[in-house]
Amino acid sequence: MADCGVGAFSLVVASDAGIRLGLRANWRQFALLVVVNAFVGAMVGLERAILPVLGEQEFGLASRAALLTFIASFGASKAVTNLAAGALADRVGRRRLLIAGWLFGVPVPVLIILAPGWEWVVAANLLLGVNQGLCWSMTVIMKVDLVGPARRGLALGINEFAGYLAVGIAAFAGSELAVATALRPQPFLLGLAIAIAGLLLSLATRESVAHARAEARDRPAQPSRSFRDVLIRTTWRDRALSAASQAGLVNNLNDGVAWGLLPLLFLASGRDLQQVGVLAGAYPAVWGVAQLPTGAISDVLGRRWLIVGGMFVQAAALGLLATVPDFWTSLVAMAALGLGTALVYPTLLAVVSDVADPRWRATATGAYRFWRDAGYVIGALVAGFVADRLGLSSAVGVVAALTLASGLLTLARLPETRTP
């Protein structure tokens, strides 16, 4: 991992002959990766409405902090996997890591089906974090490689659209299956089918490192950068990269709360499991659909104001949910939370791709995603602690305040990285 720069590309055998950048030139491979990422999103979507209820009803977890350990384990393993995957992608290629990610994903639903105790669910989510870290990172990096710089925001918007629309659909489908049958095993048998299908589709993908090399040749020469240097730049030395990392961390902090605590808050306020499924599915579904235009809009209008505005919308939606409104107001708030996240999520990835040279872009993307997904761990710890002491609505209110503060910090620190 010492060197992730120009020399790293030579370790991956790929021909540059006939390489063309652009969405139109690579639409078949791009479309296949879109479908693969939908299966990646569906894997995690199944858990959105079911696991918090499973922990409370089948495993008798009264402590919110204990219940949220499944999110903490998921976030920790995903964050570390992102960090390693970014550097490894420049060395061994993207496709191998994508396939490896699915091999980690196949056992996840099996472990949850067979789990005799909550620790098995936590272990399953460690594997799910590796699956998501490898598979989602590679679909992002491969799409950015294929399309080149001109339509980067559009490419990332399509990628996140497919992934998070699938999260929403799977969350709704999982809750419907649970209502019609039981919390286990039927929803997770669907998860096993999703994992196998994702693995088979990934075997049909092609390596994209040569496209990154082709883009790098058209840029001014830059020195090779070590893994440590890229990590430091992404963490604090580069203003744009560090601002994006901070905003990404808080974004996933509030997403972890939406995943782990909001279903319990809805149940405690008198919603049934079917309504919880609708609310839990509405947020990622709006998030997914809205990313289709927001990524493209950021190519035209720039990145900064979409990110800042999205964080303010997230904070307002969470603040409203903390008041425990009625079902229809909650549905509007969950949709607003999805819209705010759609403004932020693909645009932050586009910022990283704007700033990072193609020679070390995969490593920078991995470092950004490391800090972003560390938000799941921090969110689980903070929200679980506050919920156990002050209640669920107070925990959601604290996260709303943190999101607002992060939006203000992003406004102050993030420069525009794409001139309209």
N, C-alpha and C positions, 0 to 999 in steps of 0.2 A: 504493500500500500504506500510505499515511500514516494512513488512518482505516479501522478494521475494526469500528466500533461500529454504533449504531442507524442512522446515515445510510447505511451500506453496503447495508442491505436494500433501500433505495429504488432502487438501481441494477439490481435484478433485477425484471423485470416478471412479477408473479404475483398473482392475485386472492386475497383473503382470504375471499371470500364462500363460505359453506358449509364452511369448514375445521373438521374435527373431529380432535382428537388421540386416540390410542389404537390399540392393536394390532388390536382387533376392527373399528374403523371404517376402518382402512387395510390390511386383511389382504391384499388382492390385490396392491397395490403392494409391500407388505412381502415377500410370498412371492416375487415376481419378483426383488426385490433379493437375497433369500437364494440363489436359483438363480444369479444373476449372480456373487455372491461365491464360490460353489462353483467356477465357471469361473476366477475370479481365482486361487483357491488351487491349482487343478489346474495352472495355468501354471508356478508355482514348484515344485510337487510333482514334476514330471517330472525336475527336476534333482537331487533329493535323493540318489538312489542312483547316478546315472549320471555326473554331471560330475566328481566326484573321481576315479572310475575312468578316465574318458575322458582326463583330464589326465595321469594316471600311465601309462596303457597306450598311448594313441595319440599323445600329444604328448611323452612321455618326461620329464615334470617330476619331478625328484628332490627339489627343494627344496619343503618344505611351505609356506614363505612365498610362493614363486612360485605354487604351485598355488592358494593361498587368495586370490590377487588377484581371482578371479572373484567371491568373496563380498564383498571390500572394495569392488569397483566397484559391485556391486549395492547394498550398504548405503549407500554415499556418495550415489549418485543417488537412491535411495529416500528417504533422510533429507532431502535438499535439496528434493525434490519434495513431500514431506509438508509442509514448512514453507511453501512457496509455495502449495500447493493449499489449505491451511486458510484463508489470507487471501483467495485468489482465489474460493473457494467462497462467501464472504460478498458478493462483488462481482459475479461473472458467473453464479453459480448452480452447483448440484451436477451436474446432468445433463450439461452441456457438458463438464465435466472428466472425468466418467466415460467418455463416448464418446471423448474425446481420449486417455485412458489406453489404450484398446484399440487405437487407431491406432498407438501406440508398441509395443504387444505383438505385433502380427502379424509384424513382421520378425524377432523373436527366434529362433524355431525355424529359420527360413530361414538366418540367419547361422551358427548352430551346425552345421547340415547341411553348409553349403558351406565351413566354416572350414578354411583351409590351415595356420593356426597358432593358438596359444593366444590371441594378441591379439584375434582375431575373437571368441572366446568371452567374453573380458573386455568387449569392446564390446557384445556381445549382452546381457550382464548389466547394463550401463549402461542400455540400453533397457528391460530387464525391471524394473529398479528404478523407472524412471519409470512404467511400466505399473502396478506394484504400488502405488506411492505415490499415483497418481491414483485408480485403480479401488478399491483397498481403503479408502482414506480416504473416498471419496465414499459407498460402501455403508454405512460406519459412520455418517457424518454424516447421511445420508438416513434411516436407520432411527431414529436418535435423534430427528430432527425429527418423524417420523411418530408415534412412540408417546408422546411427552411424558414427564413426569418419573416417573410412577407405576410403569412397568414397564421402566425403562431398563436395569437389569442383565439382565433376561430378554431384551430385544431384542439386547443386545450378546453375550450368551451364544449366542443362535441364530445371529447373524452369524458369530461366530468358530467355532462348531460346524460350520457349512456350509463355511467356508473351509478349516479345518484338517483336517476329515474328507476333503475333496477332495485336500488335500496328501498325506495318507497313502495314499489310494487311487491317486492318480496316481504316487506314488513306487513303490508295489508294481507297478502296471501297467507302468510304464516299465522296471523291472528285468526283469519277465517277458518283455516284448517284446525287450529286449536279449539275454536268455539264448536266446530262441527264434530271433532273427535276428542282430542286431549292435548295437553301441553307437550307431551312426549308419547310416542316417537314420531308421529306422522309428519309434523312440520320439518323435522330434521332428516327424515327419509328424502324429502324434497331437496334438502341441502346436500345430501350425498349425490343425488342425481346432478345437481348444479355443478358440483366439484368435478365429477367425472367428465361432464360435457365441456367444462372449461379447459381441462387438461387435454382432451382430444383436439379441441380447436386450436390450442396453443402449439400443438405439434405441427400445424400447417403454416405457422408464421415463418417469416424470413428475417435474417439478421439485418440490422439497420446501421451498423457502425460506419459502413462505407459512405452513407449519406452525410453523417456528421463530419467525416474527413473531407468530403466534397465541399461542404459549407465552410470548413476551416480554411481551405485553400483560398477562398475569396475574401478572407479577412486579413488585416495587417498582422504580421507575425507577432506572436506573443511568446514569452518564455514559458517553459514547462513549469507547472506548479505542483508542489507536493500536496498530499492529502491534508497534512497539518495546516498548510498555508490556506487552502481552500476553506477548511473548517473555521479557521480564525476569521477569514474575510466574511464568511456567511454569518458568523456569530456576532462580531462587533466592528471589525475594521472597515468594511464597506458599508456606507450609510444605507444604500438601497437594500442590499441583501440582509443586513441586520434588522432593518425596519420591517421587511417582509417576514423574517423569521419570528419576530415578536408578535406581529399581527396574526400569523398563522398559528402560533402557540395558543393565543387567547381564543381564536376561532374554534379550535378543536377542544379547548377547555369547555366552552359553552355547548359544543356538540356532544361532549361526553355527558353533560348534565341533561341535555335533551334526550339522550339515549337511556341513561340510567335512572334519573329521578322523575322526569316528567310523566312517564307512564304510572308511577306510583302516586304522584300528586293527582293525576286524573282519577285513578281508582279511589283514592281517599276522599275525593270530592263527589263520589257517587256515580261515576261513569262505569259502564259495564265493559267487559273485555273487547267486545266488538267496537264500541265507541273509541276505546283506547287505541285499537288497531287503526281506525280511520285517522285519528289525530297523529299517531306515531308515523303513519305512512304519508300524511299530507306534507309534512315538513321536508323530507328528502325528495318527494315527488316534485314539489314546486322548485326546490333547490336544483334538481336535475333538469327539468324542462327550461327553467329560466337561464341556465348557464349556456344554452344554445345561442341566444342572442348576446348575452353579456360578454362572452369571450370575444366575439366579433366586434362589438361596440368598442371594446378597449383598444382594438387595433386602429380605430378611427379617432376616438376622442381622447385616448390616453388612459393610463392605468390608475393614477393617483386618486382621482375623485371618486371613481367607482369603488375603490377599496375603502376609503374613509366613509363615504356615504353608506356602504353596506354594513360597516361596523356600527354605525349609529342606528340603522334600521334593526339590526340584531338586538342591540341594547334596549330599544323601545319595546320590541316584541317580548323579550324576556321579562322586562319590567311589568308588562301587562299580564303575562302568565303568572307572575308571582302574586297577583291579586286574586288568583283562583276564580276566573270569570266563568260564565255559563258555557255550554258546549259550543254554540255557534261563535261566540267571541273567541273562545280558545282555538277554534278552527281557523279563524281569521288571523289570530296571533301566530299560530304555527305556520300558516302560509307566508306571513310577513317574515318570520324567522328564516324560512327557506329562501325567500327573495333576497334578504340581506346577505345570506351566505353565498348565494349565486353571484352576487356582485363582487364578493371578496375572493372566492376560492380559485377559479381559473385565472383570475387577474394577478393574484400573488405568484402563481406558477409562471405566468408570462413575465412578470418582473424579473424573476430569477433567470429565465431564459434570455431576456433582453441583455442582462448585465454580464452573465457568464460566457466566456469564450467557448465555442464548441469543443475545444480540446479538453476542457475540464467542466463542461456543463453538467454531465451526468453526476459527477462528484458534488458539485454545488447543489444540484437538485436533491441529492440524497441528504446533504447536510441541512438544507432548508426543511425537508420533510422530517428529519430527525427532531428538530426543534418544534415543528408544527405538531407532530404526534406526541411529543412529550406533554402537550397540553391535556391529553387524555389522563395521564398519570396525575398531573397537578390538579386537574379538575375533579378527579375522583377523590383525592385526598382532601381538598378544600371543601367540596360540596358535601362529602360524607361527614366530615367533622362538624360543619355548620348544621346540617340536617339533623344529626343526632342530638345536638344541643338546643337548637332554636326552631327546628321544624323544616319541612320540605319547602314551603313557600319562601322562608327566609333565605335558604340556600340558593334558590333561583334568583332572588333579589340581589344577593351578593354577587352572583355571576353576571347579572345585568350591569351592575356598577363597574365591575372589572372590565367588561366589554366596552363600556362607554369610555373609561380611562384609556384603554388601549387605542380606541379610535382617535382620541385627542393626541396621544403620543405619535400615532402614525401620521396624523395631519402635520405635526411639527417636524417629523424627521424624514418622511419618505419623499424623495424627489421624483419628478416625472421621468420615467425611463423610456417612454416612446412618444416622440413628438408627433402630434396629430398631422 
